[in-house]
Structure formats: C-alpha cells, structure tokens
Amino acid sequence: MIVVPRLLDLPPIPARPQAVMVGPHPLVMAALARLISGPPLNVRVELMTRTDEALGRIAEEGHELLFCDLRSPPIPGTEMAKRLTERHAATRVIILADQEDAGQMLAALDCGAAGFFTKDASADEFIDGVQAVAAGHYAIGRRLAREALARLSGRQPAADGRYGRLSPAERRILVLIGQAQTTRSIAAARGISDKTVRNHMASIYRKLEVRNRAEAMMWSLRMHPVAVDAHP
C-alpha cells in the first residue's frame, strides 16, 4: 500500500466515527461493515444500496467516512467523491472496486477521494488504509499501486530524459501532485492562481507524455519516493 501524507483542513475524526457504506452487493458491504465496526477502527456503519440516498444521509448527519463501490447506482463512486469535494464536505471518501475496474480507478485518482482499494485487498491492508485515511492521509491499495507503476514503467523509464524537460516550477508542482494535493492547495502553496497551476499541469502532461493527473501522480511517486510511505 502507498500512503501519501498530507495536511487536510478537516476536523479530527472521533474515536467512533460514523460512516455510510454504499454498494450494489449487500452481502459484500455487510462483510466489510463487520470488519471495520470492531477494533481498532470501531466505525459505526450505515449500509445503503443507492448513492443518491447516501448523499442525502451525509447532508443530514455529516458522516466522517463514506465507503463507496465504484459501480454504485445511480451515481458512480468517483462522481460521489467529486460532488462531496465541491460541497467542501468534511467526509473522507474511500472507493472500492473489482480488480477488473483497476484501470477506471487509476484514471480517477484526482476525483477527491482519499482512499482507493480493490476488493481483493487483504483485511489487514484495508484496515491500515482506513486508519491512514482517518488520520488525514491519502491511501492507494498495494495491487492498484503496483498496476499503476507497472503500466508507467512499460512506457516511460525514469531515466529517459522526460523529467529533464520540466522547468524548476513544474518540478515543484509535480512533487505536490505526487502528494495528492488539489489544484487549489497547489496554488496556495506556490502563491499562484488556480489557472496558472492548470497551465503548469498541462505543460507537465505534455512534457512527460502522460494523459492525466493520475499518471502524473504515479510518475511523481517514482521520481520522489521519499515523499511516500510505502507499506508491504
């Protein structure tokens, strides 16, 4: 598992946080709910099958955590994360997906969710990941991270000269991308506008020959491993 430490302007999560867990397979969700309801997490879980209803419950109760299946109807998990981010909600989102949907997860690492795991993750890894998210970090499951890095390593070796194309400002922004910082937080950290950040990011994508923010993030993690806490 990869854990990227980051500072979140969010209230601390209580000792017994409230969570909504939503997905199309009630038995799977019930098993996961049982896993996280005991020590060390002690999460109070409300199970639901529809994401639109889950949004309503979060608006009413302000749950600290949302566990959402990528394919939850009618609003996909990644879209749920985006909507909560746009509302500036304090709810931390963890997205779950089948292994066959790993590619879709990799393309959505900047959707606003704080955790990404495939359902074949071990119980210990999942618990550790939830703890990391509760502590304000960004967590990517081991299998998902390995697939992302494997995809990149086949196309763009770290020593192929592409990193050298970046300006000093672009390199600093790439580091922040690797720390899962939002466009707004990068702008604040660099003292520039959101539009300037987006312009730098477009230049970074072009020079590194990556397609999106998710691939740029994985590129950053390969180039700056000291910024990453890697767990087996």
Buried (B, 14 or more C-beta within 10 A) or exposed (E): BBBBBBEBEBEEBEEEBBBBBBBEBEEBBBEBBEBBBEEEBEBBBBBBBBBEEBBEBBEEEEBBBBBBBBBBEEBBBBBBBBBBBEEEBBBBBBBBBBEEBBEBBBBBBBBBBBBBBBBEBEEEBBBBBBBBBBBBBBBBBBBBBEBBBEBBEEEBEEEEEBBEEBEEBBBBBBBBBBBBBBBEBBBEBBEBEEEBBEEBBEBBBEBBEBEBBBBBBBBBBBBBEEBBBEBE
